[in-house]
Amino acid sequence: MASTTVKRVLVLHGYGSNGYIFSKRLSTLRKQCKSTVEFVFIDAPHVLQAKDLFDDEPTEPEANSNPEDPNAVLRGWWKFADKEKNVPIGMEDSLIFLRGVLKEASEEGKQFDGFFGFSQGAVMAAVLAALLEDSSKYSDFLIDGQPPHPPASFCVCAAGFLPTFLPASAILSPTSELKTRTLHICGLNDPIVPLAIAKRLTEITPNRRIETHDGGHFVPSKTPWRKFIAAWLKDPMDNEISSPEVSSTDSNSNSSESTPAASHSASPAPM
C-alpha cells in the first residue's frame, strides 16, 4: 500500500459536481492534511445536462459556464432514464471506469490507502471498498480473475446512503457486512439524505465511527472538523480522537467561521 507517512486517498464527488469543484470545496481540509494525505480527485464518467439536474440543485459559479472547459462540466456516477428521475442507470459504466483507475494506480505503485466519497460518491466509495473485500459480488470488476487493487484500509462516507438498485444493491444490501474501517459523516438537518436514510448505510459497516453535525448536505469545514478528519485519516484506528462537535462546543475561536451552504448536490436517497 501507499507510504505510512503520506496516505493516498481517492476522492469521489457527489451528483452534479466534478473533481475540480469538489477539490475547491475541500480546500481547507486539503490544507489541513497537506503533510499527511494526498487527495486524488477524479471526475465521474457521466456528463449531466440541464434535464439531468434536480430543481433544488445547488449551483456553482463554474458550473456549465463554458462547455469547452472540463472544470465546468457537471457529472454523476449514475444518471436517470426517466424525466421523474426514478430509474437510475449507468453505475456499471462507473464501476468499469473505477476499475481502470484502481488498476492503473496498482500498476504504477501508487495504490490508494482509502476512499473519501460525498453523497452519490459516498455510495461509490462504499461499493469500491466492498468489491475490494469480495470482488465476486460483481464479476465484471475482476481483471483476469483478480481484483484490480488490494483492499482499502479505510473509507469515509459523507452524506452516504444505501443504494436500492442493481448492481449496487447486490454489492451493498441490508444483509451486507463491510469490514473496512469506515467513518460516516451525517448532517442532522440534511434535506437530501436524512439521518434515517444515512443510518441504513452505517448499519452494514460494523467497523465504523459515526459523527453528526447540525448542518445539511455538505462536508463540514470548520476548524474542529478539519482537525478531526485529518486526525482520523492519519490513524483511522485511533478511537481516542475527540468528536469534532465536542471540540466545536468547547471552542470559541471558530464562532466567526462560516460553513459552506453545500458541498454540491447528490441524487436523492431512496425513501
C-alpha angles and dihedrals in degrees: 000000000000123000116295088227098056118029118213112219128187109217122207118195127215131257114293095023138080140215094271095050093045092048088057090049090054095041095117092049090049090053090049090053099037094120098038109034136045108203115205112199119196135179123246112242099238116086113211126220127201090268090058094059127089125242092246093047111143112232132225126207089237097045113124089331092132120020089201092058112082089202089063097052115102117221144184140200088230135007135203130260097206137054091242089057094230099122112068119204137172105047089120090061090050092051091052089047092050091046087060092048091052093044092052091048091052094047091050093048091246100117120171121248092202150339132253117196135174122209107310086013089052089058090052092047091054091045091052092049090050094048092050088053092048117004092179087084087075112018094191087069090068123092113208088342094307133099113254095234140018118265116283120252093218145358133207116207113188114186090349128164140188112264119229102196135077135301091014094052090055090053097040116028134152087265095050122111114206107198096189113110103259134192115202119199112193133180115224089209098038107143094190101045107022117202092253089058094044091052091065089067094044091054093064093052106074092174092063147129119203123202124178132197131196094242137085137250103341145083105263113241108184117124097263090052094046091051093046095050091045091051092046093050089050091053116005091179094061105106091179094074107119120244111260092226091057089049091049092052093048095046126075095180094086100047092109095052117106126219118224116256089235143342084230130279139301138194108271115264115248111267 
